[in-house]
Amino acid sequence: MASPSALLASPRFVFVIPVAVGIGLVGSGVVMAQMLGLAACPLCIIQRMLYLLLAAIALPGLMVGRGGRVVVALLLAATAATGAFVAGYQVWIQRFAQEVNCSANQPWWERMVDWAGERMPMLFEANGLCSDPAWKFLSLSIADWSLLIFSGLFLFSFYALLRQRSPS
């Protein structure tokens, strides 16, 4: 059995962080929504999906060889960058957009959110407004925090990539 310090030093261990963060944030988001009566918006749901995708991408990083871990780290970077873009767009809507309204012509991603919400409403039902911050902690909205976390995961994915230089 490997010692705890050997596990922490392993180039595979860095993939535990995105799994834990992704699952932990989605789980805490669902709990907060239930306890505080918060309504998730379509952009919130897309971010939830991206956190789950990050966790799903990181899992194989725990099992594959060095080359596979490099690919996983690059996929994590792309997914985290996408999440930062989505969260950044929501932050922009909440802070700067004057005329945000819904139209009858839903973009493809809103149709995907509706489809997912019909199948798993507790996780993916979107019934909130993207322009409404609804809840703040330390004067930052959930979208602000999500932008910070996705940005941190983007940087962390490069750290994970650098860790793959050492032998497994």
C-alpha positions in Angstrom: 0.0 0.0 0.0 1.3 3.4 -1.0 2.0 6.1 1.6 -0.1 9.2 1.6 2.9 11.3 0.5 3.5 8.9 -2.4 -0.1 9.4 -3.5 0.2 13.2 -3.3 3.4 13.1 -5.3 1.8 10.9 -8.0 1.2 12.7 -11.4 -2.2 11.0 -11.3 -3.3 12.6 -8.1 -3.9 16.0 -9.8 -7.0 14.5 -11.5 -8.7 14.0 -8.1 -9.1 17.8 -7.7 -11.3 18.4 -10.8 -13.4 15.3 -9.9 -13.9 16.5 -6.3 -14.5 20.1 -7.4 -17.0 19.2 -10.2 -19.1 16.8 -8.1 -18.8 18.9 -5.0 -20.0 22.1 -6.7 -22.9 20.5 -8.5 -24.0 18.8 -5.3 -23.7 21.9 -3.2 -25.5 23.9 -6.0 -28.4 21.5 -5.8 -28.5 21.6 -2.0 -28.3 25.4 -2.0 -31.2 25.6 -4.5 -33.3 23.4 -2.3 -32.5 25.1 1.0 -32.5 28.7 -0.2 -35.2 28.4 -2.8 -32.9 29.5 -5.6 -33.9 29.0 -9.2 -31.2 28.0 -11.7 -31.1 29.8 -15.0 -30.1 28.2 -18.4 -26.6 29.5 -18.1 -26.3 28.1 -14.5 -27.4 24.7 -15.8 -24.8 24.9 -18.6 -22.2 25.6 -16.0 -23.4 22.6 -13.9 -23.1 20.4 -17.0 -19.6 21.7 -17.5 -18.6 20.9 -13.9 -19.9 17.4 -14.4 -18.1 17.1 -17.7 -14.8 18.2 -15.9 -15.3 15.5 -13.4 -16.0 12.9 -16.1 -13.0 14.0 -18.1 -10.7 13.9 -15.1 -11.7 10.3 -14.0 -9.7 8.6 -16.8 -6.7 10.6 -15.8 -6.5 8.5 -12.7 -6.2 5.3 -14.7 -4.4 6.0 -18.0 -0.7 6.3 -18.8 1.3 9.4 -19.2 0.2 10.1 -22.8 -3.5 9.7 -21.8 -3.0 12.0 -18.9 -1.6 14.7 -21.2 -4.7 14.4 -23.3 -7.0 14.5 -20.2 -5.2 17.7 -19.0 -5.7 19.4 -22.4 -9.4 18.4 -22.4 -9.7 19.8 -18.9 -8.2 23.1 -20.0 -10.6 23.3 -22.9 -13.6 22.5 -20.7 -12.6 24.9 -18.0 -12.0 27.7 -20.6 -15.5 27.0 -21.9 -16.9 27.2 -18.4 -15.1 30.5 -17.8 -16.6 31.9 -21.0 -20.1 30.8 -20.0 -19.7 32.2 -16.5 -18.1 35.4 -17.8 -21.0 35.9 -20.1 -23.5 35.5 -17.2 -21.4 37.9 -15.1 -21.6 40.4 -18.1 -25.4 39.9 -18.3 -25.8 40.5 -14.5 -23.6 43.6 -14.4 -23.8 45.3 -17.7 -26.6 44.1 -20.0 -29.3 46.7 -20.1 -31.8 45.0 -22.4 -31.8 41.2 -21.8 -35.0 39.5 -22.7 -36.2 36.1 -23.7 -37.4 35.4 -27.2 -39.5 32.6 -28.7 -36.5 31.5 -30.8 -34.4 29.5 -28.3 -30.8 28.9 -29.1 -29.7 25.2 -29.3 -28.1 25.3 -25.9 -31.4 26.4 -24.2 -33.2 23.6 -26.0 -30.6 21.2 -24.6 -31.1 22.6 -21.1 -34.9 22.1 -21.4 -34.4 18.6 -22.7 -32.0 17.7 -19.8 -34.4 19.4 -17.3 -37.3 17.2 -18.4 -35.2 14.1 -17.8 -33.5 15.1 -14.5 -35.3 18.2 -13.1 -33.5 18.2 -9.7 -30.1 18.7 -11.5 -31.0 20.5 -14.7 -34.3 22.3 -14.5 -33.9 25.9 -15.5 -36.6 28.2 -14.2 -34.6 31.3 -13.2 -33.4 34.4 -15.0 -29.7 34.7 -16.0 -29.8 38.4 -15.2 -30.9 37.9 -11.6 -27.9 37.3 -9.2 -30.4 36.0 -6.6 -27.8 35.2 -4.0 -24.4 36.7 -3.1 -21.5 35.8 -0.9 -18.8 38.4 -0.1 -20.6 40.6 -2.6 -20.0 38.1 -5.5 -22.9 36.3 -7.2 -22.8 32.6 -8.0 -21.8 33.5 -11.6 -18.9 35.5 -10.2 -17.7 32.6 -8.1 -18.2 30.2 -11.0 -16.0 32.4 -13.2 -13.3 32.4 -10.5 -13.5 28.7 -10.1 -13.5 27.9 -13.8 -10.5 30.2 -14.3 -8.7 28.5 -11.4 -9.4 25.1 -12.9 -8.1 26.3 -16.3 -4.8 27.3 -14.6 -4.8 24.1 -12.6 -5.1 22.0 -15.8 -1.8 23.5 -16.9 -0.3 22.5 -13.6 -1.7 19.0 -14.2 -0.1 19.0 -17.6 3.3 20.0 -16.2 3.0 17.3 -13.6 3.0 14.7 -16.4 6.7 15.4 -17.0 7.6 13.3 -14.0 7.6 9.5 -14.3 4.4 7.7 -13.1 
